[in-house]
Amino acid sequence: MKRIIIAVLCALGLVSALDAQEKKGVLTLSSKEFKTKVYDISAKNPEYLGSKPAIVDFYASWCGPCRAISPVLEELAKEYGDKIVIYKVDVDASRDIAQAFGIRSIPAVLFIPMKGEAQMTVGGRSKEDFKKQIDTILLGK
C-alpha cells in the first residue's frame, strides 16, 4: 500500500522519484549522483555531503559475495530507517569513484559517520557484523 501511495505522489509530482527510491531502501548511485550526495571527489579536500550517517557498498553485478550482502543491506535499510542511508556504487559503471577510493577487491563497504573518519571494510559479512559496525561506527553506541 505504501508503494502505491508513493507511486501516486510521484505521478502527481508531489514526491520526486529519487525521494521515493530512498524511502524504499538502498539507493544505487551513478558517479554524478555520488559526487553530489556523498563526496565531490574532484575537491581538494572532499567532505561528506550527506545529512545522516551512510554506508556505501562498492559492488559489481558479477560478484557473488556482493550479491550475498545485497539483501542484508536492504533489510538494514528498512530496520534503521531514517537513522542512516545506504548507497550502492557499481564499480564497473563508476570506475572514477572506485579509483578515487582505491577499490581493488569487492565487496568493499565504506562506513561514513557524521563526525570522524570514514572506515572501509572489504569482503562479505553477516547481518550481525553489519549491525555492530553501524552501531559503533555510524551511531556511536
N, C-alpha and C positions, 0 to 999 in steps of 0.2 A: 504494500500500500504506500509506504514511504517513497519508494522509487517512482511510483505512478505520480504522486504529488510533485516530486522534484521534476519529472519529465514535463508535466503540465506547466509548472512555473518556468521552466527553461523555454518551452514553446511560446509562452506569453512574454518572454524577455525579462521576467522578474528575477530570475536567478541565472547567472552565467553557467555555461556547461562546465567550465573549469571548477567553479564553486561546487557544483553538483558532484563532480567526479571526486573532489577532495573529501566530501562528506561520505562517499561510499567506501573509502579505504585508501589503499596505496595508489599514488599518482605517478605515472610514468612521465618522465621529463625528457624533452629534447635538449640539445646543447643550448639553444637560445633560451628556453624556459629555465634551465639550470642557472644560467648567468643572470637572470632577473629575480629568481626566487631563493637561490641558495648562496652561490658565490659568483661574483664577477671575476673570473679567472684572469681577465686582462688588466685588472687593477694592480697597482704596485704592491699594496698590502691588502689583499682581499679580506673583507669582513663578512661574517654571516649576515645574510639579508632577511632571514625569517623572523617571525614574531613568536615562535614557540620552538622548543627543542625538536630536533629532527634526526631521522635515520635516512641515510642514502644507501640503497642496495645497488651496487655495481654488478651487473649480470649480463649474460648472453643467452639467447634462446636455445642454443645447442648444449648448454652446460647443465648436466644432471643435478649436481648439488644446488645450483641456482634454482632449478625447478622445484627441488625439495623444500627449500626455505620459503618459497613464494607464498604458499597457503598459510604458513606460520605468520608471515608478516601481515597478511590480510587479517588474520584473527587478532593479531596485536593491535592493528589499526582500529579495529572495532572495539576492543577491550579498553584501550587507553583513550579513545575518543578525541576530545579537544585538547588533551594534555600534551600530545606530541603530534608530529606529522611524519609520515613515511613516504619517501620517494624511491623510485627505481630509475636507473640510468643504464641503457643498453650500451655496453662498451664498444660494440661493433658499429652502432649508429652514431655514437658520440665519442669518437676517438680523441678529440681535443680535450674533453673533460677527463677521460681515462688517463691520458698522458699527463695532464696537469697534476693529477693525484698519484701518479706513479703506479697505476694499477697494472700488475703483472700476473696476478692469479685471481681467479674469481671462484665463488662469490667473495667480494670484498664489501664490507659494510662499514660505513662511516657514521659514527655517533657524534652529533653536534649539539652540545649543551648551550644554553643561553649565556652562561658565564664559563670561562675556562677554555681549554684547548679541546679541539675535536680529536677523537680517537678512532683509528682504523683497525678493524679485525679482518682476518682472511679465513675463509673456509666455512663449512656448514656448522650449524649448532642447533641445539634443541630449543624449544619454546621457553623452557625454564631458564636456560642460559641467556636468551634474549631478554627475558623479564628482569633477570638480575642486572644485566648491563643497562637496561632502560632505567631501572630504579636507582642505580648508583651513579651512572654517568650523566644521564639526562635529567633525572628528577631529584637527585641529591638525597635520596632516602638512606 
